[in-house]
Amino acid sequence: MEKYRGLTWVSEMTNRFKELNIGEEFYFQWHITEKCNLRCKHCYHEKYTSANELNLDELIFIADKINATLEKWNKKGTLSITGGEPFVIKDKMFPLMRHIDSFPSLHHFDILTNGWFINQDVLTELKRLKKLRRVQLSLEGSSPQINDQIRGEGSFDKALNAIRLLKKNAFQVAVMMTISNFNRNEIGPVINLLEEEGVDTFSAERFIPEGRGASLEKEILTPEELKNIFSNIYSLALKQNGTRILLYRPLFALLNGNDPTVGAMCSAGTNALTIMHDGTIYPCRRLPIPIGNALTDSFYKIWYTSDVLWNIRNTNNLKGKCSNCDLIPICRGCRAMAYAVTGDYLSEDPQCWK
């Protein structure tokens, strides 16, 4: 049996990448490029020129700062390499991944891709990476008719082919779905499709109107609609079929606040940062407020002196129904959704049904 194939490797991956708790993990989402071959309707990017994109030496410099910071903070690092579409710049992506793969502070990393460029040559390269946990793709529907209206013609078939090739090569595969009025009725059919294809995990993200999607506010679900959809996802998750359904998102806690696997605190100001293609730091990708630059600022300075982060951490600053909610210890809503809809990241989550 080859080292990276079959059930032996799957078992090794599962054991190595155990769940981390919020106290020991620090997460970086790293958008190494804004270039992309797709133009999804709901995309949070607005421009795709990737102006001032970092070169490989600069990427390595930031990676080393990440490693040094994690070691100093005694944290287990997790990282997502994404874009744009990261495989568009695989000449920089592959050397960067090989570099971070050697970091003792890094627990694991994932790749977030649209799957368009996944082929056997790419997988041969990825198999050399010991700390690559899974590859995440996106699907917005269970058929080309729904998915391709949002993500572009041919994207459904490309994603499905990538899923099949990844699973054939024993990779862990995740699929994320962005929920809006475009695809609100597709949750069950998508999950059924993923179970048929042996996909490991599924997660649902709310559509947030920014970037290319800024003009699509009519596609935002009402609080009652979101409640019904989240309740449906929760019910499907309780059945514990082949595909694991992840519930680590704000507002899921409203369904069962006593279950630690249901819901999650907004990561902004908690245990995560986003690095953009030019080194700009955001609290999270969907909260596009610059709070520093990874090339010129230390992560210590950004994390401990940012007014934005401290404003979010102090729950006394939250407004509306979020200000006196009994779920504040486990949920403070989505600051990005509040910002996109109202312009105030401290406003109440406009989709909260509580």
N, C-alpha and C positions, 0 to 999 in steps of 0.2 A: 504493500500500500504506500502511495506517495505521502510525503510528510504533510501536505496541506490538503488532502482530499479525504472524503468519507467521514464516517461517524466519529472516528478517533479525534479528528481535528475539531469537529463541532463540539465534542465534549470538552476538549481543552479550552476552546474559546469561551464556552459557557462558564467554566470554573474560574477562568482568569478574570473575567469581567463581571465580577459580582457587583450588586447594587451598592452605591455609596450613599451615605446619609448627608444631609445638608451641611453638617458641621465639618465634615472631612473633605468635601469636594469643592473645587473652584473650577468654573467652566468658562471657556473662551469660545465664542463663535467668531470665526475668522473668514471674512470675505476677501479672498486673495485677489479677486478681480470683479469688475462689474460687466465685463464682456459676456455676452450670452447669445446663443443661436436662436433662442425663443423670445417671444414677446407676450407673455401671459397677461390676460386682461387684468388680473388682480395683483400683479407684481408690485412689490414695494419699492423697486428701483424705478427711477424716472429717466435717467440717462444711462447709456450703455457704452460710452466712450472710454470709461475707466481712466479718466484724466489723472495724471500724476501717480499711476500705478507703480507700486514698489518693484524694484529689481530683486534678483535672487539674493544678493548680498544683504539688502535691507530686510528681506523676509527672514533670512537666517539670523540677523542681528536682533530682530524682535523676538524670534523663537527663543534665542538664548536668554533674553530678558524675561520671557515667560518662565523658563525653567528655573532661573535664579530666584525669581519672585516666589514661585511655588515652594522651592526648597527653604527659603527664608521664612515663609509663612507656615511651613510644615503642613501643606495641603496636598491632596492627591488631585492632580490636574486632569481635566477632561476637555476635549477640544473637538470642534467641528470645522472641517475644511470645506468651504463653500464659495459661492460667487454671488452674482452671475453664475456662470457655469465653469467650475474649476478646471475641467478637463480641456477647456479651450486653451489654457496656458499650461499644459502638462509638462512643458520643458522646464517650468519653474516649480510646478506642483510636485512632481515626483522627487526631485532633489530635496525639497522642503520636507516632504513626508519621511524620506529616509533619514533626514537629520533629526526630526522630532521623535522618531521611532526609538532613538537611542537614549532619550531622556529618562533618568530614573524617577523623576517627579511625575511623569505622565502615566496615569492609570490606563487610559485608552483614548483613542480618537475615532471619529466617524467622518465619512465623506457624504456630503449632501449634493446630489447631482440630479439632472433631469434624465440621465440614462442614455442620452443620444449617442455618446461616444464609447460606451462600454463594449469591449470586444475581447477576444481571447488574449491578445497581446497586452491589453491593459490589465486584465486579471492576473496574468503571469507576473506582472510588475507588483500588483497589490499583494499577491501571496507571499512576497518577501517581507512584508511588514508585520511584525509580531504584535504590535499594539493597535492595529486596526480592528475595531470591534465590529462595525457593521457599515453597510452602505445604505443610505436613505434616498428614496425616490419619491416623487409626487404623482398622485393620481387624483383627479377631481370627479371621476365618474367611472362606472363599470363598463362603459362602452365608448367607442370613438365618437359617437354622436354627442355625448355629454362632455366628455373630457376635452375633445379637440376644439369645442367652441370656446373653451377657456384658455387652453394651453397651446393651441395651434395644430394645424393639420399634420397628421402622422405621429403626433406625440404619444398617443395611447399605445400604438403598436410598438414604438421605440421603447417606451417604459416597460411594457409587458415582456418584450424580448430581453431587455436588460435584466429583469427580475428572474426570468427563466435561466439565463446564462449564469447569473450570480448563484442561484440555488444549485444548479448543476455542478458548480465548482465549490459548493459547500460554504459559501459566504452567508453570514447573517444579513438579512434584508429587512429594512423598515420602509413603511410607506406612510406618508403624511398627506392629509386631505385638508384643504382650506375650505371651510363651510360658508356658503352664502346662499342667497336666493337662487343662484344659478343651479346649485346641486343639492339643495336641502333634502331631497327625497332619495339620495343615492347612498346614504350611509350603509344600510343593510346590504344592498347589492354589491357595494365595493368590498365590504368585509367578507361576504361570501366568496367573491372572486379571489381575494387574498388567501383565504383558507384553502381554496382549490390549488393555488399556486405555491403553497407552503411558505408564505411570507411570515417572518418571525414576529414582527410587531406592527401595530397600527396606531396612529395618533391623529387627532383632529384639532385643527387650529382655526380660530375665528378669522374671517376676513376683516382686515383693518384697512380703511380707505386712505391710502397714501401712495406716493409714487405714481405709476401708471394707473393704479386703481383709485386715485383720489376723487375722480368724478363719479364713482359708482356707489355713492352713499345709499342709493335706493336698494342696493343689494345686501345691505346690513340686515341681519335678522333682528326682529323685535325681541325684547326680553322673554316674552311668552313663547315665541318660536324657538329661541335658543334653549329655554328650559325643556321643552318637549324633545328637542334633538339630543341634548346632553343626557336626559333621562333614558332615551332609547339606547344611546351608546353605553351607558352604565348597565342597563339590563343585558345588553349583548355581552359586555365584559364579564358579568357574573356567570354566564354560561360556560366560560373557560374552555372554549374550543381551541383549535390548533393555533390560530393567530392571537398573540397576546395584545389586548387593547389597553393602551396606556392612558391614564386619566390624570396625568400630572399637568393640569392647567388651572388657572384661576377660575372660579365659579363652580367647578366640579364639586368643591367642598360643600356647596349648598345641598347636594344630594345626600351626602352622608359625612358629616363633619367628624364622626368618630372613627372613620376608617382612614388610616394613614396613607393608604395607597390611592385615595380619592382626593383630587385637588392638590394644589401646590401654591406656595407663596410666589408672587411675581418675583422673578429672579433679579430684577433691576435693584441694585443696591444691596442685594442679599448675598449672592455668591457667583456673580457672572459679569462679564464684560464682552462687548462686541468690538472687534477690530475691523475697520474698513480697508478697502483696497489701497488707500493712500496713507494708512496709519491712523486715521481719525478714530477716536474711541467714542462709542455710544453706550448708554446704560443697557440698551438692548437694541437689536436691529430695527424693531418696529417703533422704537422711541428715538427718532433721529435728532437728538440734541447733542452736539459735540461737547465732550467734557475733558478733552485732552488729545494728545497724539503719541502713539506708541514709539515713534522714532525719537522724539525729543523729551518726553516726560516719563518719569518712572511710574510703574503701576502703583507703587506705594502712594505717590503724590496724588494720582488720579483717584484712587480708592478712598483715601482718607481726607482729602481736602475739597472734593467736588461738592458744591452747594446743592446741585441737583440730586446727587445721591443721598446727601444728608436730609434734604427735604422729603424724599421718598421714605427714608428709614423712619423718620419721626411720624408715627401714625396720627399724632395730634394735628398734623397738617392736612390730612385727608378731608375732603368736603362732601356735602350731600349725605346720602345714606351710608357711604363708606365711613363717615366720621364717627358714628356711634354703633357700628355693627358688632355683634357679639362674636363674629367669626374673624375679627382682625388678627388674632394670634395665628391663624392658618390661611387667611385669605385677605388681601387688600385690593382685590380687583385687578384689572389690567390697566396699568398706567399708560400704556401705548394706545389703547382704545380710547381712553379718556382724552388723551392729547390729540388724537386724530379727529375726534368728533367735536371737541369743545375748544381746543387750543390750550387747555390747562391740564397738565399731567397729574395734578392733584385733585381734579374733579372726580365725582363718583363714576364708577364704571357704568356707562350708559346702557349696557346690556344685562345688568344685574336684575334678576327677577325677585329678589328678596323684599 
